[in-house]
Every structure is written in C-alpha cells, then in structure tokens.
Amino acid sequence: MPPLSWHSGRPCANRAAGLWECTVTGIPDGRRFEYKVLVNDDIWSTGPNHVGVGGRTRHVRPVF
C-alpha cells in the first residue's frame, strides 16, 4: 500500500456510530504522524489534524 497522502484516502472500516478503524503501514514504531479522515476521497473531517504513532492503535471520532 502506498504511503499516506494528503490527496487520497485509505480504506477504513466503520466499527460503530462515528467510530472508524484505519490501518496504516510503513510508519516506524514510535514515530508520530498527522492525518485527517477523508470520506470517499472527497470530504475531509473538520478541526485539527489527528496525531498517530506507528505501531499503536488510536480510535478517532471525526466530525464532518
């Protein structure tokens, strides 16, 4: 899978009302990265970027 991009999204699964699970590979364990949730490569979540850490799971509830 290609690296993260600000131009297109990655597949995610909706696990509950407003709760999404996305898998990011290629980020070294412990390395921080910023991202936003993008629906259908068209609608960005509002507010500040989310911060993830390689090798960890983070649950987010994006607002659109």
N, C-alpha and C positions, 0 to 999 in steps of 0.2 A: 504494500500500500504506500502511496506517495506521502511525503512529509505534510505536516499541517500547512494550510494555505488560507490566506485572507480572501481568496477569490472563489473557493468552492468548499463545500462541506464534506463530511464523512458520515457514513451510516451510523445511526443511533437507534436505540430501542426505547420506546415509551413503556416504563415499568409501572407507573401509577399516575394519577391525575397530576400533570405538570412535572413529573419526575422522569428524567431521561438518563439512559446509560450509554456512554460512548467509549469505545476502546481506542486508545492512542498508542501506537507502537513507534519505536525508533527514538524515543526520548530516554536518555540515560537515567538510571535510578537516581533519585535525589535531585535531579535538575528541574528547576522551576520553568514554567512556560505559561503564556497568556493565551486565552482563547475566548471566543464568543460562540453561542449556539446559533446555527443558521438552519432555517427550515426550508427544505426543497431548493437549496441554493438560491433563495430569493428573499427571505425575511430574516433579518438579524435580530437577536434579542436586544432589548434596551438596557441602559445602565452601563456600569463599568465592566471591563473585561473580567472573566473568571481567571483564577490562577490555579494551575495544576502542578503536580510534582510527579516526575517519572517514577513508575513502579508503584504508585499508590492509587487508590480509588477515591473519587470525590463525587458526591451527589450534589447536583445543582437543580434549582427550580427557576428556569429562565422566565423572564417576562417579555412579552411581545406587544 
